[in-house]
């Protein structure tokens, strides 16, 4: 693998798409492209990725010769910490194999930082450089966390759970970066977002008091308390995906006319915390307020009912009731607020004709009204 001086050493995460294969020749007959080929604008060449597939994916067809490579950047204008490429390989015999390659980058975090600072002038040049270092730490940590999750999931989570099939991934660095540097990064972006909302004359609802509350949520001790499990509310700690906004939940349309869950992706922000955190994010970020409020109680009752069924079947150590779940949910909306504050007014938050704010911003307004703040 060739890389530039500024490129941190990292093996990208490779994940499986849907292949179409026939009888494949033995590995000893496999050959790759005759000339070097980069993946998009990255420093990674295709031969390096094919070596990974040959070594780590038992389902990879060992083509005699790859005749065609088609790649597409599927993460354009989405997310902050990585470029995601869909790659399709085709052999001379017409066999196809597709996979997804996720490559960490600090480009988007730094771009957003500088664009936001153009308006607020909050950071000096020196402080911007320090913040860029924090951004790099965040990208390292979140990438490493996602690798850890997929390694764990590969061995411990049933295949029926809708997450991508993990092939291979390595850490960006073996150094352990302090968690508080990630909190600093989050706090900086929350502060910038709050400043933008306060400066928007159309957003009279976003008062200095609300800004103070949301910024306070990103303080280390407060954030740890908000995200943590609360055993007194019915359940021990669980794995939380941590970033359940619409682009991370993939659906497919089938012949029955219904949407079916295809996969939940992007586990780089996963952590151990309260069972209600992902539930609150799924409802509050992905639904308009009217829809959420019309169904949230039914959803919580269903959740409690199913968990208590599992309690009986698997002797789970839980004591979950609807009242406990409701309290946990209202507190967990604080987590959804933090996620939304980092994406509000992004390109997908389209302001429709006659409106003064986008759909995501509208949802944020109602979250701020409905959350039970610490």
DRENKOL-152856 format. One record per residue: residue in three letters; z, x negated, y negated of N, C-alpha, C, CB in turn. Coordinates in steps of 0.2 Angstrom, whole numbers, plus 5000, padded with zeros to 4 digits. Glycine has a CB too. Layout:
! DRENKOL-152856
ALAZXYZXYZXYZXY
...
//
This chain:
! DRENKOL-152856
UNK500049965006500050005000500049964994500650055000
UNK499649974989499549934983499949984978498849914981
UNK500249944973500649984968500649944961501350004970
UNK500649974956500749944949501449914948500549994944
UNK501449874943502149844942502649894940502049794936
UNK502449954936502850004934502950054939502550034928
UNK502650054945502750104950503350094954502050114954
UNK503850134954504450114959504250124966504950164957
UNK504550084970504350084977504550144980504650024981
UNK504050184983504250244986503650264991504350304981
UNK503850294997503450325001503450395000503550305008
UNK502850424998502850494996503050545002502150514994
UNK503250605001503350645006502750675009503850705004
UNK502650675015502050705018502250775022501650655023
UNK501950825021502050885024501450915027502450935019
UNK501550955033500950985036500751045034501150985043
UNK500051055033499751115032499451145038499151105026
UNK498951185038498651215044498051175047498551285043
UNK498151135052497551105055497151145059497851045058
UNK496451125060496051155065495751095069495451195062
UNK495951085075495851035079495551055086496450985081
UNK495151005089494951015096495150955100494151025096
UNK494850945106495150885110495050815106494750875116
UNK495550785105495550725101495450655105496150715096
UNK495150605103495150545106495750505106494550495104
UNK495950465111496550425111496650385104496550385117
UNK497250375103497450335096497050265096498150325096
UNK496950235101496550165101495850175098496550135108
UNK495650235098494950245096494850265089494550295100
UNK495450275086495550305079495250245074496250325077
UNK494850275069494650235063494750275057493950205064
UNK494850245051494950285045494350265041495550265042
UNK494350285034493850275030493650195029494050295023
UNK492950195028492650125028492850085021491950125029
UNK493050125016493150095010493850125007492650105005
UNK494150085003494850105000494750174996495150054995
UNK495250214996495150274993495850294990494850334998
UNK495950304984496550324981496650404981496550304973
UNK497250424981497450494981497550504973498050504985
UNK497050544971497050564964497150504959497650614963
UNK497550514954497650464949498250414951497850494943
UNK498550424958499050384960498850314962499450424965
UNK499350274964499250204966499250204974499750154963
UNK499250254977499250264984498550274987499750314987
UNK498450234992497750244995497850285002497450174997
UNK497250315003497250355009497450325016496550395010
UNK497150265016497350225023498050215024497050155022
UNK498450205019499150205019499450275022499550185013
UNK499250325019499450395022499250405029499250445017
UNK498650385031498350395037498750355042497650385038
UNK498950295040499450255045500050295046499550185042
UNK500350325041500950365042500850425046501250395035
UNK500250455046500150515050500050495057499550555048
UNK499750435058499650415065500250395068499150345065
UNK500750365065501350345067501850405068501650295063
UNK501850455064502450495063502250575065502750495057
UNK501650585065501450655067501050665073500950685061
UNK501450695078501150695085500550745085501650715090
UNK500450785080499950835080499350815076500150905077
UNK499350755073498850725069498250705074499050665065
UNK497650735073497050715078496850655076496550775077
UNK496750605081496550535080495850535080496850495086
UNK495550555074494850555073494450485074494650575066
UNK493850495077493450435078493250405071492850445083
UNK493050445067492850425060492950485055492150405060
UNK493250475050493350525045492750525040494050515040
UNK492350575040491750585036491850605029491250625040
UNK492350645028492450675021493250685020492150745021
UNK493350675013494050685011494050735005494450615009
UNK494350785005494450834999495150834997494150905001
UNK495250824991495950824988496050864982496250754987
UNK496550894981496650934975497450934973496551014977
UNK497450924966498150924963498350994962498150884956
UNK498851014967499051084967499651094962499251104974
UNK499951044959500551054955500451044948501050994957
UNK499751054946499651044939499951094935498851044938
UNK500251074929500651124925501251154928500251174922
UNK501451124934502051154937502551094939501851194944
UNK503151114938503651064940503751004935503551034947
UNK504250964936504450904932504350844935505150914929
UNK504550834941504650774944504250744949505350774947
UNK503650774950503150754956502450774954503450774962
UNK501950744958501350764958501250784966500750714956
UNK500950844967500850864974500150874975501250934975
UNK499850844980499150844982499050874989498850774982
UNK498550924989498350944995497750904998498151024995
UNK497750875004497250835006496950865013497550765007
UNK496250865013495950885019495450835022495550955018
UNK495550815028495150765031494650805036495650715035
UNK494050775036493550805041493250755044493050855037
UNK493150765051492850715055492050725056493150705062
UNK491750685058490950695059490850755064490650635062
UNK491350765068491250825073491450885070491650805080
UNK491750885064491950945061492650965061491551005063
UNK493050925065493750935065494050925058494050885070
UNK494550965057494950965050495650955051494751025046
UNK495950925047496650915046496850915039496950845050
UNK497350955037497650965031498350945030497451035028
UNK498550915025499250895024499350895016499450835027
UNK500050905014500250905007500650835006500650965006
UNK500450805001500750734999501150744992500250684999
UNK501750734992502150744986502450674984502850794987
UNK502150654978502350594975502750594969501650554974
UNK503350564969503750574963503450544956504450534964
UNK503550564951503350534944503850554939502650564943
UNK503950514934504350524928503950554922504750464926
UNK503250554923502850564918502950634914502050574920
UNK503050684918503150754915503850764911503050804920
UNK504350734914505050734911504950694904505550704915
UNK504650644904504650604898504150634893504350534899
UNK503650664895503150704891503550764887502550734894
UNK503950804891504350854889504850834884504650894894
UNK505150774886505750744881505450734874505950684885
UNK504850694874504550674868504350734864504050624869
UNK504050784867503750844864504350884861503350884869
UNK504850894865505450934862505750894856505950944868
UNK505750824857506150784851505750784845506250714854
UNK505050794846504650804840504850854835503850814842
UNK505050914838505350964834506050954832505251034838
UNK506450934836507250934835507450874831507550944841
UNK507050814833507250754830508050734832507250744823
UNK508250754838508950744840509050674842509050794846
UNK508550644845508650574848508250524844508350574855
UNK508650464843508350404840507850374845508850354837
UNK507450324843507050284847507450254853506650234844
UNK508050224851508450194856508750244861509050154853
UNK508950304858509150354863508650384867509450414858
UNK508050384865507450404869507350364875506850414865
UNK507350294873507350244879507850254884507350174876
UNK508450264882509050284886508950344890509750284882
UNK508650394887508550454890507950454896508350514885
UNK507450404894506950394899507250364905506450354896
UNK507750314904508050284910508450344914508550234908
UNK508750384911509050444914508550484918509450484909
UNK508050494915507450534918507250504925506850544914
UNK507150434924506950394930507450404936506850324929
UNK508150404934508650404939508650474942509350394935
UNK508450524938508450594940507950604945508350644935
UNK507350574944506750574949506950544955506150544945
UNK507250484955507450444961507950494965507750384959
UNK508450514961508950554965508750614968509550564960
UNK508250654964508050714967507550704973507750754962
UNK507150654972506650634978507050614984506250574976
UNK507550574983507950554989508350614992508450494987
UNK508550654988508950714990508450754994509250754985
UNK507850764992507350804996507250775003506750814992
UNK507150705003507050675009507650685014506950595008
UNK508250675011508850695015508750765018509450685011
UNK508650815014508550875016508050885022508450925011
UNK507450865021506950875026507150835033506250845024
UNK507450775032507650745038508150785042507950675036
UNK508650815038509150855041508850915044509650875036
UNK508350945040508051015043507650995049507651045037
UNK507350945049506950925055507350925061506550865054
UNK507950905061508350905067508850965068508750835067
UNK508950995063509551045063509351115061510051025059
UNK508751125058508651195056508051225060508451195048
UNK508151285063507651315067506951325064507951385069
UNK506451315068505751325065505651385062505251305071
UNK506051435064505851505061506051515054506251555065
UNK506451465052506651465044506051445040507251425043
UNK505851475035505251465032505251405027505051535028
UNK505251345029505151285025504651245028505851245025
UNK504351205024503751165026503951115032503451125020
UNK503451105036503551055042503550985039503051065047
UNK504050945039504150885037503850835041504850865035
UNK503450785039503150735043503550665042502450725042
UNK503550645035503850575034504050575027503350525036
UNK504550535025504650515018505250465018504950585015
UNK505150425013505650365012505950375005505350305012
UNK506550345004506850344998506550304993507650314998
UNK506550314986506250274981506650214980506250314974
UNK507350214981507750154981508350164985507950134974
UNK508550114988509150124992509850124988509150064998
UNK509750104982510350104977510550184976510150074971
UNK511250184976511550254975511650254967512150264979
UNK511250304964511350314957511950364956510750334954
UNK512350354950512850404949512650474947513250374943
UNK512950524950512850594949512850614942513250634953
UNK513350584938513350604931512750584927514050564928
UNK512350534929511750524925511250584926511350464928
UNK511250614932510850684932511150734928510850704939
UNK511850734927512050784923511950774916512850794924
UNK511850714914511650694907510950714906511750614906
UNK510550704911509850724910509850804909509450704916
UNK510150844913510150914913510450934906510550944918
UNK510950904904511250924897510850914892511950884896
UNK510450854892509950844886509450894886509650774888
UNK509150914892508650964892508851034890508250974898
UNK509551054892509851114890509951114882510451124894
UNK510151054880510251054873509651064869510650984871
UNK509051024871508451034867508151104868507950984870
UNK508251134874508051204874508451254870508051234882
UNK509051244870509451284865509251274858510251264866
UNK509151214856508951204849508251244848508851124848
UNK507851234852507151274851507251344851506651254857
UNK507651374855507851444854508151464848508251474860
UNK508651424846508951434839508451434833509551394838
UNK507951384834507551384828506951434828507151314829
UNK506851474834506351524834506651584830506151544841
UNK506351604825506551654821506451724824506151664814
UNK506051734829506051794833506551804838505351794837
UNK506951754839507451754844508151764841507451694849
UNK508251814837508851824834509451834839508851884829
UNK509251854845509751874850510151804852509451904856
UNK509751744852510051684854510551654848509551634856
UNK511151674848511651654843511951584844512151714843
UNK512151554839512551494840513051494846512851464834
UNK513451554846513951564851513651564858514251634851
UNK513051594859512751584866512451514867512151634866
UNK512251484862512051414863512551374865511751384856
UNK513151384862513751344864513951354871514351364859
UNK513951414873514051434880513651404885514051514881
UNK512951404884512451374889512551294889511751394887
UNK512651264883512651194883513351174887512751164876
UNK513851214886514451194889514451204897515051244887
UNK513951244899513851244906513551184909513351304908
UNK513251144905512951084908513451024908512351064904
UNK514051034905514550984906514750974913515151004901
UNK514850904915514950894922515450934925515150814922
UNK516050934923516650974926516451044926517250964922
UNK516251074921516051144921515451164926515851164914
UNK514951114926514451124931514651124938513851074930
UNK515051074940515351064946515751134948515751004947
UNK516051154944516451214945516051274946516951234940
UNK515551284942515051344943514651344949514551344937
UNK514451284951514051274957514451274964513551214957
UNK515051264963515451244969515551314973516151214967
UNK515651304980515851354984516551384982515851334991
UNK516651444983517351484982517551514988517251534976
UNK517951484992518151514999518451574998518551465002
UNK518851584992519251644991518751704990519651644985
UNK518051694989517551744988517151754995517151724983
UNK517451735000517251755007516851715011516751815006
UNK516651655009516251605013516351535011515451625013
UNK516251495016516351415015515651395012516451385021
UNK515651335010515051305007514451315011515151225005
UNK513851315008513251325012512651285008512951395012
UNK512151265011511551235008511251285003511051205013
UNK511151254997510851294992510151254990511251304985
UNK509651294989508951264988508951244981508451314988
UNK509351274976509451254969508951264964509551184970
UNK508351284966507751294961507351354963507351224960
UNK507651414964507251464967506851504961507651514971
UNK506451474958506051514953505351524956505951474946
UNK504951574953504351594957503851544960503951634952
UNK503751484957503251444960503551404966503151384955
UNK504151414968504451384974504551434980505051354972
UNK504251494979504251544984503551564985504751604982
UNK503251544991502551554993502551614997502251494996
UNK502051654996501851714999501151715002501951784995
UNK501051755007500351765010500251845011500251725016
UNK499651855009499451925010499151935017498951955005
UNK499351985021499051995028498752055028499651995033
UNK498452075034497952125035498352195034497652125042
UNK499052195035499452255034499452275027500052255037
UNK499252235022499252245015499952225012499152325014
UNK500352195016501052175013501052105012501552195018
UNK501452085007501552015006502151985011501851994999
UNK501951935014502451905019502651835017502151895026
UNK503351815017503551755015503251695019504351745016
UNK502851655016502551595019503051535020501951575015
UNK503351515014503751455014504151455007503351395015
UNK504751425008505151405002505051335001505851435003
UNK504851304996504651234995505151204990503951224993
UNK505051144989505351104983506151104984505151134977
UNK506351064989507051054990507350994987507151054998
UNK507050974982507350914979508050924975506850874974
UNK508150984973508751004969509251034974508551044964
UNK509151024980509651064985510351024985509451054992
UNK510851064986511551044986511951084990511851034979
UNK512551074991513051114995513451154990513551065000
UNK513451214990513851254985513951324987513451254979
UNK514051374982514151444984513551474987514351474977
UNK513751524991513251564995512851604990513551605000
UNK513151624984512851674979512351634974513351704975
UNK512351574974511951534969511151554970512051464969
UNK510951544976510251554977510051624977510051524984
UNK510551664979510451744979510351764971511051774982
UNK510751734967510751754960510151734957511351724956
UNK509951664959509251644956508651684958509251564958
UNK508651694965508151734968508051804964508251754975
UNK508551834962508551904959508451894952509151944960
UNK508851854948508851854941508251814938509451814938
UNK507951764941507451724939506751754941507451654941
UNK506751784947506051814950505951884948506051804957
UNK506451914945506351994944506452004937506752034948
UNK506052054934506252084927506852114928505652124925
UNK507252114922507952144922507952214925508252144915
UNK507552254923507552324925507552334933506952364922
UNK507052294936506952294943507552264946506352254945
UNK507852204944508452174947509052224947508652114943
UNK509152254941509752294940509652364945509852314933
UNK509052384946508952434951509052424958508252464950
UNK509052354960509052344967509652294969508452314969
UNK509952264964510452204966511052224970510652174959
UNK511252284969511852314973511652324980512152374970
UNK511052354981510752364988510652294991510152404987
UNK510352244987510252184990510952154992509852134985
UNK511452154988512052124990512352164996512552134984
UNK512352224996512652265002512252245009512552335001
UNK511552235008511152215014511452145016510452215012
UNK511552095011511752025012512352025016511751985006
UNK512852065013513552065016513452095024514052115012
UNK513052145024513052175031512752135036512552245031
UNK512252095034511852045039512351985040511252025036
UNK512751965035513151905036513751925041513451885030
UNK513951985041514552015045514252025052514852075042
UNK513652045053513352045059513351975063512552075059
UNK513051925059513051855061513851835063512751805056
UNK514251855059514951835060515151855067515451875055
UNK514951915069515151945076514751905081515052015076
UNK514151895080513751865085513851785086512951865083
UNK514051755081514151685081514851655079513651645077
UNK515351705079516051695077516051645071516351655083
UNK515751675066515751635059516451645056515151655055
UNK516651585052517251585049517151615042517551515049
UNK517051685041516951715034517351775034516151725033
UNK517451795028517851855026517551885020518651835025
UNK516951915021516451935016516452005015515751915017
UNK516652035009516552105007516152115001517252135006
UNK515852175000515452184995515752164988515252254994
UNK516452184987516752164981516752084980517452194981
UNK516952054985516951974984516251954982517151944990
UNK515751984986515051954985514751974978514551994990
UNK515052034975514852054968515152004963515052124967
UNK515751984964516051934959515751864960516851924961
UNK515551844966515251784967514551784963515151764974
UNK514151844964513551844961513551844954513251914964
UNK513951884951514051884943514151814941514551934941
UNK514651774944514751704942514151664943515351674946
UNK513751674949513151634950512651644946512951644957
UNK512551694942512051704937512051644932512151774933
UNK512651614931512651554927512251504929513451534926
UNK512151494936511751444938510951464937511851434946
UNK510851524937510151554936509951534928510051624938
UNK510451544924510351534917510151464916511051554913
UNK510551414919510351344918509651324920510851304922
UNK509451354926508751344928508251374923508651374935
UNK508451434921507951464917507951424910508151534915
UNK508451404908508451364901507951304901509151344900
UNK507851274907507451214908506651234908507651174914
UNK506551304910505851324910505651374905505751354917
UNK506151404901505951454896505451424891506651474893
UNK504951464889504451444884503951394887504751424878
UNK503951384894503451344897502751384897503651324904
UNK502251344899501551374899501551444903501051334902
UNK501951454908501951514912502251574909502151504919
UNK502651564903503051614900502651644895503751584897
UNK502151684897501551704892501851764888500951734896
UNK501751764882501951814877501351864877502151784870
UNK501451924879500951974879500852004872501152034884
UNK500352044871500152074865500752124863499552114865
UNK500952114857501452164854502152144856501352234857
UNK502252084860502952064862503152004858502952044869
UNK503751994857503951934853504251874858504451954848
UNK504251884865504451834869504151844876505251844870
UNK504151794880503851804887504251834892503651734889
UNK504051844898504451874903505051834905503951894909
UNK504951774906505551724908506051734902505251654909
UNK505851724896506351734891506751794891506051714884
UNK506351854892506651914893507251914898506151974894
UNK507051884904507551884909508151844907507151854915
UNK508051794903508551754901509051794897508351694897
UNK508751834892509151874888509651914892508751924884
UNK509451944898509851994902510351954906509352034906
UNK510151894908510551854912511251834908510251784914
UNK511051814901511651804897512051854896511351774890
UNK511851924896512251984895512651994901511752044893
UNK512351974907512652004914513051954917512052024918
UNK513051884915513451834919514151844917513151764917
UNK514551824922515251814921515451744919515651844927
UNK515451724913515551654911516251634913515451644904
UNK516351564915516951534916517351524910516851464920
//
